[in-house]
Amino acid sequence: MPSYDNNGLKVWQKRTNRESIFHWLLWLIGIMIFTYCWQQISKSTTWFFVWDAPRIATDLWTRATPPKWEYISQLGKPIWDTLNIATLGTLFALIIAVPVAFLAARNTTPSRFIIRPIALLIIVSTRSINSLIWALLLIAIIGPGVFAGIIAIAIRSIGFCAKLLYEAIEEIDATQVEAISATGASRWQVMVYGIVPQIMPAFAGISVFRWDINIRESTVLGLVGAGGIGLQLSASLNVLAWPQVSLILLVILLAVVISEWVSAKVRGAII
């Protein structure tokens, strides 16, 4: 019910009484869910290790510094393998993602009821599984090494690139396509001259953005045996060589910073 002041004038309220009750009821339910989840987390947590974490972190920092700088000579090939995994994986993904995106877009798919759902299924299935899981599966099939890492990155990237690209295709200016179609151009000519020029900036941006992401993901694939600098990191962790670990982490950080800089420069040039 509305509220009134002493003069009988209606007082403005952000919510009605019913809306306020519903609002506070939602807050109460949220607090109850949070409390229950926190209780479950607390039961499965060894709090002694949590409180002792600062001391352990300080001890590891002491052991890891200074980095073992002479170990840098052994990281050239691993970081090169990591760059190859990210670059070739992105390239292979784009080769597959482009046709999948055209098949998934409503305005370019040959069939909205058969082919488009299949294309969307490919996009969802490749995006739903992490690259580490793909790497584990591929290592069991084709063995450990850089090739397994490349394929894992490629499969993971297909859905990401295809999703963003088919959304860009659906957002193109239809008048340009209609104008080219009115000249009697074939379906392929309409695609080449009416659609592709409109999506090229988006395609370039998506490619560089995904390559930047893959640089980060490929640095950890070696932890499961898929090659790259992650393999050196795993080996150093296994023997508790903390100065080597700190150096490897610095190299990974440098590689990520450089890839971010390159990605930003390319996207800036495109946009």
Secondary structure, DSSP 8 states (H G I E B T S, - for coil): --EE-TTS-EE--SS-HHHHHHHHHHHHHHHHHHHHHHHHHHHT--HHHHHTHHHHHHHHHHHH-S--GGGGGGSHHHHHHHHHHHHHHHHHHHHHHHHHHHHHSTTT-S-TTTHHHHHHHHHHHHHHS-HHHHHHHHHHHH-SSHHHHHHHHHHHHHHHHHHHHHHHHHTS-HHHHHHHHHTT--HHHHIIIIIHHHHHHHHHHHHHHHHHHHHHHHTTGGGGTS-SHHHHHHHHHHTT-HHHHHHHHHHHHHHHHHHHHHHHHHHHHH-
